[in-house]
């Protein structure tokens, strides 16, 4: 036998014996009894590790205690009594000196660990609860909310806390339903020890004139896991936002009724909620000109007053890689030469710890603020239409390849450095001033062929394998270096929306800075026509597990029951639709964004 293996086997065999010898030696040195304190520390050490006692035996004058992680042996004359309490998952060991040690022990029924269950603890999330638990020893809790009979709606999450006393979040309850929730007690590594079941009865959601989700297709085996966070703005742009999450069966499983929250009674979330690296949500508030941070229950954690910093919020806030916030804003003091306000053309980087603006970028210093066609577009309300004061209409900001990536309804997509140096522009070449020509990327189609048709280059036509992004939103930096964007099709080819039936797309572009080209490598949406067209709002998402794309036109999309939005998960390799959901809305606007994500944050 290998010597190392032999020594390992001997050490495992002799360890309990050596512990026994140690305890006996201690007894000989100190008198006729093994001190209670030493044995107490031995049991407490195992309890602190969260190691449960699986059983014990008495033979040859020695007690053998078998824990999950190790075995210990104690002389029988050091213990006066051992009392089993399996219903409480403990064993009482009375030592010779009279000390009673409660040893956490694998037992039977676990109902006793649940001290209370509170539905809707914040008052704003009626499909969430908190269970107050007292565990037998350190360990973790796996929460499972059972799906309705015949559904695929089971939601399970292994919580991170290992404390004996835990407030366990229960997310994903069904409305107006007697929910079955299983709480599984595990060790620190997630190995199951036992379970208990609680029932939580919910009431119907107290909402009226609310959007109606309907599943068109759901090939669950092929789909990206998670639920769909729908950023619903309410019945109008000035209504209180109502974010909610929908599962693959079309059931609402999480919702924030923020009209009930004193801190959010005028909350206008624009693009909605974005999950941070801490597991919280951040959002901009267009009504109160602030950035807010909240938890999963809708509790306000912190807020940043943009008005005091000299800005108003417009559309987008995102967490940067360094933890700061990037936000598209208007600067209160910005004016045109005639003194009229200039809006939606600033971007800031905000240090949330120190509440300080560390970068400010004025798009007029990088782009052609005089560029706008004279279009008569009756489908766009006046405040949102292009004008000298609203020449860009910035709507999204992201990081890409160490630089910044911005989308603008009226100017396309641009990249610039942290120092404010323009890198490139993806936009129809028509109407750009002479000094911007060198930044305009030249188009290449999906087959790698340069597009030389002047009508396509200028944006007055499209090629079979190339089109520009019109009124784009949500730029996404892809793992391979490409970018993904939602091409709304707003006034495509400079034709007003009301004069032609346009379409929206998810479009992937490859940028070659050395050659000054942009290649369209993939797109989806033209084939859906009017069924996927949204002239504003909307978004795309790259789904990391499957490599799929979520295509989400959110306003004015025809559905089986009216108008609203559509959520489509598509495989870019095959263009197979593996999930599709229609959301019909009384206001015709279903959402600003939809995001596929896990219901529980990773740190819960």
Buried (B, 14 or more C-beta within 10 A) or exposed (E): EEEEEEEEEEEEEEBBEEBBEEBBEBBEEEEEEBBBEBBBEBBEEBBEBBBBBEEBEEEEEBBBBBBBEBBBBBBBBBBBEBEEEEEBBBBBBBBBBEBEBBBBBBBEEBEEBBEEBBBBBBEBBBBBBBBBBEBBBBBBBBBBBBBBEEBEBBBBBBBEBBEBEBEBBBBBBBBEBEBBBBBBBBBEEEEEBBBBBBEBEBEEBEBEEBBBBBBBEBBEEEBBEBBBBBBBBBBEBEBBBBBBBBBBBBBBBBBBBBBBBEBBEBBBBBBBBBBBEBBBBBBBBBBBBBBBBBBBBBBBEEBBEBEEBBBBBBBBBBBBEEEBBBBBBBBBEBEBEEEEEBBBBBBBBBBBEEEEBEBBBBBBEBBBBEBBEEBEBEBBEEEBBBBEBBBBBBBBBBBBEEBBBBBBBBBBBBBBEEEBEBBBBBBBBBBBEEEBEEBBBBBBBBEEEEBEEEEBBBBBEBBEBBBBBBBBBBBBBBEEEBBBBBBBBBBBBBBBBEEEEBBBBBBBBBBEEEEEBBBBBBBBBBEBEEBBBBBBBBBBBBBEEBEBBBBBBBBBBBBEEEBBBBBBBBBBEEEEBBBBBBBBBBBBBBBBBBBBBEBBBEEB
